[in-house]
Amino acid sequence: MVKFFVAFVLLYSTSSIAKDFLYRAKNNVNIRGTSCIQAGNQVGLVKEGDIVLASDHGVFPDEPCAKSKEWFYLRSGKTSGHAVKENFERLPEDQVATLDVRGRAWLKSSPCISGGKIIGSFGESEMVAIIQRDVVVENPRCGGPWSRVQVDGKRGYMMKEYLKFLADPKQDSQNVVEPQIDKRRSEKMTR
């Protein structure tokens, strides 16, 4: 009983610090209600190329399922469930952004403030897949600049000013400044 309790506490504590990330389906993938492949357990389907939000750590498969596959919990639109991790590839950081907005940001059907339908609205820190970083808009009344994105299973356009890109391809990795350590301060801390 003690071993079970310790294992549960470790699992719970590590799962609470796991971060979600965006993954692209390598092929059509069934979403399962539990982490087990069995008849009648399918709750949805992710099509090849679709982008899903999933935990960056696996979940343990339910018994009596084979333990040879790593599973994770994912969300795609209004569907959520479990899928085999090997069927997905993690999106590179230069294709991911988070919303940096107070309140809500609109996902639009076209890159224009005054035109197009509002497909959805999303809040701060929502993860966004970048389809096209810079969308050229000829009409100056449309505002901008814009990016073509996918968020929560929906594709459309968002203004770039609301997107915080995880990696900036223009940033030169050779120009990264290393933090300077104050030797006197570190010596006091080790005493």
C-alpha positions as CSV (number, residue, x, y, z in Angstrom):
1,M,0.0,0.0,0.0
2,V,2.8,2.4,0.8
3,K,4.6,1.7,-2.5
4,F,1.3,2.5,-4.4
5,F,0.9,5.7,-2.4
6,V,4.5,6.8,-3.2
7,A,4.1,5.9,-6.9
8,F,0.8,7.9,-7.0
9,V,2.4,11.0,-5.4
10,L,5.4,10.9,-7.8
11,L,3.1,10.5,-10.8
12,Y,0.8,13.3,-9.6
13,S,3.6,15.6,-8.8
14,T,5.4,15.1,-12.1
15,S,2.2,15.4,-14.2
16,S,1.4,18.7,-12.6
17,I,4.7,20.3,-13.9
18,A,4.4,18.8,-17.5
19,K,3.9,21.3,-20.2
20,D,1.6,21.1,-23.2
21,F,3.0,21.4,-26.7
22,L,1.8,21.2,-30.3
23,Y,2.2,18.1,-32.4
24,R,1.4,17.2,-36.0
25,A,-0.2,13.9,-36.9
26,K,2.0,11.8,-39.2
27,N,-1.0,9.8,-40.4
28,N,-4.7,9.4,-39.6
29,V,-4.9,8.6,-35.8
30,N,-7.8,7.4,-33.7
31,I,-8.3,9.2,-30.4
32,R,-9.2,6.8,-27.7
33,G,-11.2,7.3,-24.5
34,T,-8.5,5.5,-22.6
35,S,-4.9,4.6,-23.3
36,C,-5.8,1.2,-24.7
37,I,-6.5,-0.1,-28.2
38,Q,-9.8,-1.9,-28.0
39,A,-13.0,-2.0,-29.9
40,G,-15.5,0.7,-29.0
41,N,-12.9,2.9,-27.4
42,Q,-12.6,5.4,-30.2
43,V,-13.9,9.0,-29.4
44,G,-12.5,10.8,-32.4
45,L,-10.1,10.9,-35.3
46,V,-7.1,13.2,-36.1
47,K,-6.4,13.4,-39.8
48,E,-2.8,13.4,-41.2
49,G,-1.3,16.8,-40.9
50,D,-3.7,18.0,-38.2
51,I,-2.2,19.8,-35.3
52,V,-3.1,18.8,-31.7
53,L,-2.3,20.1,-28.3
54,A,-0.8,17.3,-26.2
55,S,1.1,16.8,-23.0
56,D,4.9,16.5,-23.4
57,H,5.0,13.4,-21.2
58,G,3.4,10.0,-21.9
59,V,0.7,8.4,-19.9
60,F,0.7,4.8,-18.7
61,P,-1.5,2.5,-20.7
62,D,-4.5,0.9,-19.0
63,E,-4.3,-2.8,-18.2
64,P,-4.4,-5.2,-19.9
65,C,-3.0,-3.2,-22.8
66,A,0.5,-3.7,-24.2
67,K,3.0,-1.5,-22.5
68,S,5.2,-1.3,-25.5
69,K,3.7,1.9,-26.8
70,E,3.9,5.4,-25.3
71,W,0.6,7.3,-25.1
72,F,-0.2,10.9,-24.4
73,Y,-3.3,12.9,-23.7
74,L,-4.3,15.3,-26.4
75,R,-6.9,17.9,-27.4
76,S,-8.1,18.6,-31.0
77,G,-10.9,21.1,-31.3
78,K,-13.7,19.8,-29.0
79,T,-12.4,16.2,-28.9
80,S,-9.9,15.1,-26.3
81,G,-8.5,11.7,-25.4
82,H,-5.5,9.4,-25.7
83,A,-3.3,8.5,-28.7
84,V,-0.1,6.6,-29.4
85,K,2.7,9.2,-29.3
86,E,4.7,7.6,-32.2
87,N,2.0,8.7,-34.6
88,F,2.9,12.4,-34.0
89,E,5.8,14.7,-34.4
90,R,6.4,17.7,-32.2
91,L,6.3,21.0,-34.0
92,P,9.6,22.9,-34.2
93,E,9.6,26.0,-31.9
94,D,9.8,28.3,-34.9
95,Q,6.3,27.1,-35.9
96,V,4.7,27.8,-32.5
97,A,3.5,31.0,-30.7
98,T,1.5,31.8,-27.7
99,L,-1.2,34.5,-27.4
100,D,0.1,37.6,-25.7
101,V,-3.1,39.5,-25.2
102,R,-5.1,40.8,-22.3
103,G,-8.7,39.6,-22.9
104,R,-9.3,37.7,-26.1
105,A,-7.8,37.6,-29.6
106,W,-10.0,36.9,-32.7
107,L,-9.2,34.2,-35.2
108,K,-10.5,35.6,-38.5
109,S,-11.4,33.9,-41.9
110,S,-9.4,36.6,-43.8
111,P,-6.6,38.9,-42.8
112,C,-8.6,42.0,-42.4
113,I,-10.0,43.9,-39.3
114,S,-13.1,45.0,-41.1
115,G,-13.7,41.9,-43.4
116,G,-14.1,38.2,-42.9
117,K,-15.8,36.2,-40.3
118,I,-14.7,35.7,-36.7
119,I,-14.0,32.0,-36.5
120,G,-13.3,32.0,-32.7
121,S,-11.7,34.0,-29.9
122,F,-8.9,32.8,-27.7
123,G,-7.3,33.9,-24.5
124,E,-3.9,34.6,-23.2
125,S,-1.2,31.9,-23.4
126,E,-3.2,29.7,-25.8
127,M,-0.8,27.8,-28.0
128,V,-0.9,28.7,-31.7
129,A,0.6,26.8,-34.7
130,I,2.1,29.1,-37.3
131,I,1.2,28.1,-40.8
132,Q,2.5,31.3,-42.5
133,R,4.3,33.8,-40.3
134,D,4.0,36.9,-42.6
135,V,0.8,37.3,-44.6
136,V,1.0,40.2,-47.2
137,V,-2.2,42.3,-47.3
138,E,-2.5,44.9,-50.0
139,N,-5.4,46.9,-48.4
140,P,-4.1,49.4,-45.8
141,R,-7.5,49.5,-44.1
142,C,-7.1,45.8,-43.1
143,G,-4.6,46.5,-40.4
144,G,-1.8,44.1,-39.7
145,P,0.6,42.6,-40.0
146,W,-1.1,39.2,-40.0
147,S,-0.1,35.5,-39.6
148,R,-2.0,32.5,-40.8
149,V,-2.4,30.1,-37.9
150,Q,-4.1,27.0,-36.5
151,V,-5.5,27.1,-33.0
152,D,-7.7,24.5,-31.2
153,G,-8.3,22.7,-34.5
154,K,-9.4,25.8,-36.4
155,R,-7.4,27.6,-39.2
156,G,-7.5,31.3,-39.9
157,Y,-5.7,34.6,-39.4
158,M,-4.5,36.5,-36.4
159,M,-2.7,39.9,-36.0
160,K,1.0,39.3,-35.3
161,E,1.0,41.9,-32.5
162,Y,-1.0,39.3,-30.4
163,L,1.5,36.4,-31.1
164,K,4.6,35.7,-29.0
165,F,6.8,33.5,-31.1
166,L,8.7,30.8,-29.1
167,A,11.7,31.0,-31.5
168,D,12.6,33.9,-33.7
169,P,14.2,32.7,-36.9
170,K,15.8,36.2,-37.3
171,Q,17.6,35.8,-34.0
172,D,21.3,34.8,-34.5
173,S,22.2,32.1,-31.9
174,Q,25.9,33.3,-32.0
175,N,24.8,36.6,-30.5
176,V,23.4,35.0,-27.3
177,V,24.8,36.8,-24.3
178,E,25.8,34.5,-21.4
179,P,24.9,35.7,-17.9
180,Q,27.9,37.0,-16.0
181,I,28.4,35.4,-12.5
182,D,29.6,37.6,-9.7
183,K,32.4,35.4,-8.1
184,R,32.2,37.2,-4.8
185,R,28.5,36.6,-4.5
186,S,28.8,32.9,-5.5
187,E,31.5,32.4,-2.9
188,K,29.3,33.7,-0.2
189,M,26.5,31.4,-1.3
190,T,28.7,28.3,-1.0
191,R,30.0,29.1,2.4
